[in-house]
Amino acid sequence: MNQEQQRTELWGLLGDLPARERPISARLLWQREEAGYVLERLVLDLNGLESVPAYFARPKGDDPFPTVLYNHAHGGDYDLGKEEFVRGRPLLQQPPYVEALTAQGYAALCIEHWLFGERRGRTESELFKLMLWRGQVLWGMMVYDSVRALDYLCTRPEVDASRIATLGLSLGSTMAWWVAALDLRIKVCIDLCCLTDFDALIESRGLDGHGIYYYVPSLLKHFTAAQINALIAPRPHLGLAGNLDPLTPRAGLDRIDAELRRVYAEHNAANAWTMKRYEIGHFETAEMRAEVLAYLKAWL
């Protein structure tokens, strides 16, 4: 089975999704100039079911800009959501990624995912159950919104649609590698602290470490985590992980790294896959932040 067939199979596991062809619309609520960038507060219609609040930031100066689809984390903080992008969170280094990215010349979009920020009001369990009854998969609906956000990015004149990366920590990490696997418009993928091998997670009895949003019915009958990530090859992919992080057991990191080394070598792109591991838990260090920015500079 080739990569395109595998992508079709992977999409098929994500439940009943809204049509990909439906039009997208955006409302600008406000725009303001910060010290080194312009920030827009948007409300997007991505799925036809509920509005999706978002931030779009761009450097001052000539466009189009290489652009990052930034994915916020979970962390049990349903209030924070997309505000992570502009305010940061304790698990991340300062400054917030809106400042770090625009200072390096990148535009960036961060959408609010189901359950978070201005989309909160239902528990994760409630929404998972409701969607399950309706033939939907919560993770599938979240991935769908991210891919439609990518569609929106590609309509913006400030965006160089040939140079789009995606990155995030935790939930945002998982979103980064799923979206990169499913959509070839992502040219660079960077995941922080959530490149999780599913079998290793089961073996370590770590399933409850992830929220219920994470679980896709029948996924293990079709894909391993390494097989999903292999769909990113030969595009550049940086994985940053903590050896003490219970969400990414060591044995699983070993398996994924070995498999992706093999896959990237088969694509004659061995230098396009990099995993870096640290003796830490589930958070970003200053060294990891430096690695992220250096990788974007090298590959985007």
C-alpha positions as CSV (number, residue, x, y, z in Angstrom):
1,M,0.0,0.0,0.0
2,N,1.5,3.4,-1.0
3,Q,1.4,6.5,1.2
4,E,-1.6,8.0,-0.5
5,Q,-3.6,4.8,0.1
6,Q,-2.5,4.8,3.7
7,R,-3.6,8.4,4.1
8,T,-7.0,7.5,2.8
9,E,-7.2,4.6,5.3
10,L,-6.1,6.9,8.1
11,W,-8.7,9.5,7.3
12,G,-11.3,6.7,7.2
13,L,-10.7,5.9,10.9
14,L,-11.6,9.5,11.9
15,G,-15.4,9.1,11.9
16,D,-18.0,11.0,10.0
17,L,-16.4,14.4,9.2
18,P,-17.9,17.5,7.6
19,A,-17.3,17.9,3.8
20,R,-13.8,19.1,2.9
21,E,-15.3,21.1,0.1
22,R,-17.4,23.4,2.2
23,P,-16.4,27.0,2.0
24,I,-14.4,28.6,4.9
25,S,-15.1,32.1,6.2
26,A,-13.3,34.4,8.6
27,R,-14.3,37.4,10.6
28,L,-11.6,39.8,11.9
29,L,-12.6,40.9,15.5
30,W,-9.6,43.2,15.9
31,Q,-6.0,43.8,14.8
32,R,-3.2,45.4,16.8
33,E,0.4,46.2,16.3
34,E,2.8,44.8,18.9
35,A,6.5,45.6,19.2
36,G,7.6,43.3,16.4
37,Y,4.5,41.9,14.8
38,V,0.9,42.4,13.9
39,L,-1.7,40.2,15.8
40,E,-5.2,39.5,14.5
41,R,-8.0,38.0,16.5
42,L,-10.3,35.9,14.2
43,V,-13.4,33.8,14.3
44,L,-13.3,31.1,11.6
45,D,-16.0,28.9,10.2
46,L,-14.1,25.7,9.5
47,N,-16.6,23.0,10.2
48,G,-20.1,24.4,9.9
49,L,-20.9,23.3,13.4
50,E,-19.4,25.8,15.8
51,S,-17.2,28.8,15.4
52,V,-13.4,28.5,15.8
53,P,-11.6,31.4,17.5
54,A,-8.0,31.9,16.3
55,Y,-5.0,34.1,16.4
56,F,-3.0,35.0,13.3
57,A,0.3,36.8,13.7
58,R,2.7,38.1,11.1
59,P,6.0,40.0,11.3
60,K,6.2,43.6,10.2
61,G,7.8,43.9,6.8
62,D,7.5,42.4,3.4
63,D,5.4,39.3,2.9
64,P,4.7,36.5,2.0
65,F,6.2,34.8,5.0
66,P,7.1,31.2,5.8
67,T,4.3,30.2,8.2
68,V,3.7,27.9,11.2
69,L,0.5,26.2,12.1
70,Y,0.9,26.2,15.9
71,N,-1.1,23.7,17.9
72,H,-1.9,24.4,21.5
73,A,-1.5,21.8,24.3
74,H,-4.1,20.2,26.6
75,G,-2.6,19.9,30.1
76,G,-6.0,19.7,31.7
77,D,-6.3,23.5,31.3
78,Y,-9.5,23.9,29.3
79,D,-9.5,27.7,30.0
80,L,-6.2,28.4,28.2
81,G,-6.5,27.0,24.7
82,K,-5.2,29.3,22.0
83,E,-4.1,31.8,24.6
84,E,-1.1,29.6,25.1
85,F,0.2,31.0,21.8
86,V,0.2,34.6,23.0
87,R,0.7,34.1,26.8
88,G,2.6,30.8,27.1
89,R,2.1,28.1,29.7
90,P,4.2,26.7,32.5
91,L,5.3,23.7,30.5
92,L,6.8,26.0,27.8
93,Q,9.7,28.4,27.7
94,Q,9.3,32.2,27.5
95,P,8.7,34.2,25.4
96,P,5.4,32.8,24.1
97,Y,5.7,31.3,20.6
98,V,3.9,34.2,19.0
99,E,7.0,36.3,19.9
100,A,9.6,33.7,19.2
101,L,8.2,32.8,15.8
102,T,7.5,36.3,14.5
103,A,10.9,37.5,15.7
104,Q,12.5,34.9,13.4
105,G,10.4,36.1,10.4
106,Y,7.5,33.5,10.5
107,A,3.8,34.1,10.4
108,A,1.7,31.8,12.5
109,L,-1.9,30.7,13.1
110,C,-3.2,29.1,16.3
111,I,-6.8,27.9,16.4
112,E,-8.9,27.0,19.5
113,H,-9.7,23.3,19.5
114,W,-12.9,21.6,20.6
115,L,-13.4,21.9,24.4
116,F,-10.8,24.7,25.0
117,G,-10.9,28.4,25.7
118,E,-13.9,30.0,24.0
119,R,-15.1,26.5,22.9
120,R,-15.3,25.1,26.4
121,G,-18.6,24.3,28.3
122,R,-18.8,20.6,27.9
123,T,-16.6,18.0,29.6
124,E,-14.2,16.0,27.5
125,S,-16.0,12.8,28.4
126,E,-19.4,14.4,27.5
127,L,-18.3,15.5,24.0
128,F,-16.5,12.2,23.3
129,K,-19.7,10.3,24.1
130,L,-22.0,12.6,22.1
131,M,-19.7,12.4,19.1
132,L,-19.5,8.6,19.4
133,W,-23.3,8.3,19.3
134,R,-23.3,10.5,16.1
135,G,-20.6,8.4,14.4
136,Q,-18.0,11.0,15.0
137,V,-14.5,10.7,16.6
138,L,-13.4,13.6,18.8
139,W,-9.8,13.4,17.6
140,G,-11.0,13.2,14.1
141,M,-13.0,16.4,14.4
142,M,-10.0,18.1,16.0
143,V,-7.7,17.0,13.1
144,Y,-10.3,18.1,10.6
145,D,-10.3,21.6,12.1
146,S,-6.5,21.7,11.9
147,V,-6.5,20.7,8.2
148,R,-9.2,23.2,7.4
149,A,-7.1,25.8,9.3
150,L,-4.3,24.9,6.9
151,D,-6.8,25.5,4.0
152,Y,-7.5,28.9,5.4
153,L,-3.8,29.7,5.8
154,C,-3.2,28.9,2.1
155,T,-5.8,31.6,1.2
156,R,-3.9,34.4,3.0
157,P,-1.7,36.6,0.8
158,E,0.8,37.1,3.6
159,V,1.5,33.3,3.7
160,D,4.0,31.5,1.5
161,A,1.9,28.4,1.0
162,S,5.0,26.5,-0.2
163,R,6.7,26.9,3.2
164,I,4.3,25.9,6.0
165,A,5.5,24.0,9.2
166,T,3.5,22.7,12.1
167,L,4.6,22.4,15.7
168,G,3.3,22.0,19.2
169,L,3.8,20.4,22.6
170,S,1.8,17.5,24.1
171,L,-1.7,17.5,22.4
172,G,-0.1,20.0,20.1
173,S,2.7,17.6,19.3
174,T,0.3,14.8,18.5
175,M,-1.6,17.2,16.3
176,A,1.5,18.2,14.5
177,W,2.5,14.7,13.5
178,W,-1.1,13.6,12.5
179,V,-1.6,16.7,10.3
180,A,1.8,16.4,8.7
181,A,1.1,12.7,8.0
182,L,-2.2,13.5,6.4
183,D,-1.4,16.6,4.5
184,L,1.5,17.1,2.1
185,R,1.2,20.9,2.4
186,I,3.0,20.7,5.7
187,K,6.7,20.9,4.7
188,V,8.3,20.7,8.2
189,C,7.0,18.9,11.3
190,I,8.2,19.5,14.9
191,D,6.7,17.6,17.8
192,L,7.6,18.2,21.5
193,C,6.9,15.7,24.2
194,C,4.2,13.5,22.7
195,L,5.6,11.1,20.1
196,T,4.0,8.2,21.8
197,D,4.3,4.6,20.7
198,F,0.9,3.1,21.4
199,D,2.1,-0.4,22.3
200,A,4.7,1.0,24.7
201,L,2.0,3.1,26.4
202,I,-0.2,0.0,26.9
203,E,2.8,-2.0,28.2
204,S,3.6,0.8,30.7
205,R,-0.1,1.1,31.8
206,G,0.0,4.7,30.7
207,L,-3.3,4.9,28.9
208,D,-4.9,7.2,31.5
209,G,-2.1,9.7,31.1
210,H,-3.8,10.9,27.9
211,G,-7.3,12.4,27.8
212,I,-10.1,10.4,26.1
213,Y,-9.8,12.8,23.1
214,Y,-6.7,10.9,22.1
215,Y,-8.3,7.5,21.4
216,V,-9.4,6.6,17.9
217,P,-11.6,3.5,17.6
218,S,-9.9,0.5,15.9
219,L,-6.7,2.5,15.3
220,L,-4.4,-0.3,16.5
221,K,-5.9,-2.7,14.0
222,H,-4.5,-0.5,11.2
223,F,-1.6,1.7,12.3
224,T,1.2,1.9,14.8
225,A,2.5,5.4,15.8
226,A,5.6,4.8,13.7
227,Q,3.5,3.9,10.6
228,I,1.6,7.2,11.0
229,N,4.8,9.1,11.3
230,A,6.3,7.3,8.3
231,L,3.7,9.1,6.2
232,I,5.6,12.3,6.9
233,A,8.7,11.0,5.1
234,P,10.7,12.3,3.3
235,R,9.7,15.7,4.6
236,P,11.8,17.1,7.5
237,H,10.7,16.0,11.0
238,L,12.1,16.8,14.4
239,G,11.0,14.9,17.5
240,L,12.0,16.3,20.9
241,A,11.3,14.0,23.9
242,G,11.9,13.5,27.6
243,N,13.2,10.1,28.7
244,L,11.4,10.7,32.0
245,D,8.1,11.5,30.4
246,P,5.5,8.9,31.2
247,L,3.5,9.9,28.1
248,T,6.3,8.8,25.9
249,P,7.8,5.6,27.3
250,R,11.5,5.0,26.5
251,A,10.9,1.7,24.7
252,G,8.4,3.3,22.5
253,L,10.8,6.2,21.6
254,D,13.4,3.6,20.7
255,R,11.0,1.8,18.4
256,I,9.8,4.9,16.6
257,D,13.3,6.2,16.2
258,A,14.5,2.9,14.7
259,E,11.6,2.7,12.4
260,L,11.8,6.2,11.1
261,R,15.5,6.0,10.6
262,R,14.8,3.0,8.4
263,V,12.0,4.7,6.5
264,Y,13.9,8.0,5.9
265,A,17.0,6.0,4.7
266,E,14.7,4.2,2.2
267,H,13.7,7.7,1.0
268,N,17.3,8.7,0.7
269,A,16.5,11.4,3.3
270,A,18.3,10.1,6.4
271,N,19.2,13.7,7.5
272,A,15.5,14.8,7.4
273,W,14.6,12.8,10.5
274,T,16.0,13.7,13.9
275,M,15.0,12.6,17.4
276,K,16.6,14.4,20.3
277,R,16.0,13.1,23.8
278,Y,16.7,14.7,27.2
279,E,16.7,13.4,30.8
280,I,13.5,15.4,31.6
281,G,9.8,14.9,31.9
282,H,6.9,16.5,30.0
283,F,8.0,20.1,29.3
284,E,10.0,22.2,27.0
285,T,13.5,23.3,28.0
286,A,15.5,26.3,26.8
287,E,17.7,23.8,24.8
288,M,14.6,22.4,23.1
289,R,13.3,25.9,22.2
290,A,16.7,26.6,20.6
291,E,16.5,23.3,18.7
292,V,13.0,24.2,17.4
293,L,14.0,27.6,16.1
294,A,17.3,26.3,14.6
295,Y,15.3,23.5,12.8
296,L,12.9,25.9,11.3
297,K,15.7,28.1,10.1
298,A,17.5,25.1,8.5
299,W,14.5,23.5,6.9
300,L,11.7,26.1,6.4
